[in-house]
Amino acid sequence: MKRLSIPVALALLFCMACNFSQGVKKDLNTGLTTHYKGFRIDDSFLADESGNKISSNKVDMGTTLFIIATGVTNYKEKNGRVYPGCKIVLTDTSGKELLNLPDAFADMKDGFKPEEATRLSARLSTGDPMQKGASYNLKATFFDKENKESLIVSEVKLEMK
């Protein structure tokens, strides 16, 4: 038994030292599903313009909503700065893209101090060509520009009212 415990303990220590993080979070009220790999996160949720959590995926036309990831850490630093990116894709139920923004953070070329990049948000303003009564799929992918393998992918089905 001792022979088995030592290799198992060493394997656990090795895994902990790798700084590896992976997981899934699901908001049962809104249906928001978040998969993350490489990054560490505390929470992921839908929010209104004031930053308050939304408790449903039913959204009024003409409003703005956010997908927010909090407690984001484990970036690859470059000269003490981190460089997050954010891809936003909105599709209708047939898969037709209404929005494909490759990097909403593209203008932030100077990066951030790591402690300034712990809360990431992807913004969607609802409106034309979206239609009341229709459903849409919103997907936000947060990524580390210095480590393409680190991802936070959040998806939700929105119902417009």
C-alpha positions in Angstrom: 0.0 0.0 0.0 2.9 2.4 0.8 4.4 1.8 -2.6 1.2 3.0 -4.3 0.7 6.0 -2.0 4.0 7.6 -2.8 3.5 7.7 -6.6 -0.1 8.9 -6.2 1.1 11.7 -3.9 3.8 12.7 -6.3 1.4 12.7 -9.2 -1.0 15.0 -7.3 1.8 17.3 -6.3 3.0 17.4 -10.0 -0.5 18.3 -11.2 -0.9 21.0 -8.6 2.4 22.5 -9.6 1.4 22.7 -13.2 -1.1 25.5 -12.5 -3.6 23.7 -14.7 -7.3 24.6 -14.5 -10.3 23.3 -16.3 -14.0 23.2 -15.6 -17.6 23.9 -16.4 -20.1 26.2 -14.8 -23.8 26.2 -15.5 -26.4 28.9 -14.5 -29.6 26.9 -14.2 -31.8 30.1 -14.2 -30.5 31.5 -17.5 -29.0 28.4 -19.1 -25.6 30.1 -19.5 -22.9 27.4 -19.8 -19.3 28.3 -19.3 -16.3 26.0 -20.1 -12.9 27.1 -19.1 -9.4 25.8 -19.7 -6.1 27.3 -18.6 -7.7 30.2 -16.8 -9.1 30.1 -13.3 -12.5 31.7 -12.7 -14.8 32.3 -9.8 -18.1 32.9 -11.5 -19.8 33.5 -14.9 -23.2 35.1 -15.3 -25.5 37.2 -17.5 -25.8 40.8 -16.3 -27.8 43.9 -17.2 -26.3 47.4 -18.0 -25.8 48.1 -14.3 -23.9 44.9 -13.8 -26.7 43.2 -11.9 -27.1 39.5 -12.4 -30.0 38.6 -14.7 -32.2 35.6 -13.6 -33.6 34.7 -17.0 -32.6 34.3 -20.6 -35.7 36.2 -21.7 -34.5 39.6 -22.8 -36.4 42.8 -23.7 -35.6 44.1 -27.2 -33.5 47.2 -27.1 -31.6 46.4 -23.9 -28.0 45.7 -23.4 -26.7 42.7 -21.6 -23.3 41.3 -20.7 -21.7 37.9 -20.2 -19.3 38.4 -17.3 -16.5 36.2 -16.0 -15.2 37.1 -12.5 -12.1 36.0 -10.6 -10.2 35.4 -13.8 -6.5 34.5 -13.1 -3.7 32.4 -14.5 -2.8 34.6 -17.5 0.6 34.3 -19.1 2.2 37.6 -18.3 4.5 39.6 -20.6 6.5 42.3 -18.9 4.1 42.3 -16.0 1.1 42.8 -18.2 -1.7 40.5 -19.4 -3.5 40.6 -22.7 -7.1 39.3 -22.7 -9.2 39.0 -25.9 -12.9 38.6 -26.4 -14.7 37.1 -29.4 -18.5 37.6 -29.6 -20.7 35.6 -31.9 -24.5 35.9 -32.2 -26.5 33.5 -34.4 -30.1 32.8 -35.1 -31.6 29.3 -34.6 -30.6 28.3 -38.1 -27.0 29.1 -37.4 -26.9 32.3 -39.5 -24.4 34.8 -38.0 -25.8 38.2 -37.1 -22.7 39.3 -35.3 -19.1 38.0 -35.4 -16.7 40.3 -33.6 -13.2 38.6 -33.6 -11.8 40.6 -30.7 -13.8 43.2 -28.8 -10.6 44.1 -26.9 -8.5 44.7 -30.0 -7.9 48.4 -29.1 -6.4 47.6 -25.7 -2.9 47.1 -27.1 -1.1 48.0 -23.8 -2.7 45.2 -21.9 -3.5 45.3 -18.2 -1.9 44.7 -14.8 -3.1 41.1 -13.9 -5.2 42.5 -11.0 -7.1 44.8 -13.5 -8.1 41.9 -15.7 -9.9 39.7 -13.2 -13.4 40.7 -14.4 -14.1 40.3 -18.1 -17.3 41.2 -19.9 -18.7 40.7 -23.4 -21.4 43.2 -24.3 -24.5 42.7 -26.6 -26.9 45.5 -27.5 -30.1 43.9 -28.7 -32.0 45.3 -31.7 -32.2 45.1 -35.4 -31.9 42.6 -37.1 -33.1 40.7 -34.0 -36.8 40.1 -33.8 -39.2 39.9 -30.8 -40.3 36.4 -30.1 -37.2 34.9 -31.8 -34.4 32.9 -30.1 -30.7 33.6 -30.6 -27.5 31.9 -29.5 -24.9 34.2 -27.9 -21.3 32.9 -27.5 -18.5 34.9 -25.9 -15.0 33.5 -25.9 -12.4 35.1 -23.7 -8.8 34.2 -24.5 -5.3 35.0 -23.5 -3.4 36.6 -26.4 -0.1 35.3 -24.9 -1.4 31.7 -24.5 -4.0 30.7 -27.1 -4.8 27.5 -25.1 -6.3 29.5 -22.2 -10.0 30.0 -22.9 -13.3 30.8 -21.2 -16.2 30.0 -23.5 -19.7 31.0 -22.4 -22.9 30.3 -24.4 -26.5 31.0 -23.8 -29.8 30.8 -25.8 -31.6 34.2 -25.6 -35.3 34.6 -26.1 -36.3 38.1 -27.2 -39.5 39.6 -25.7 
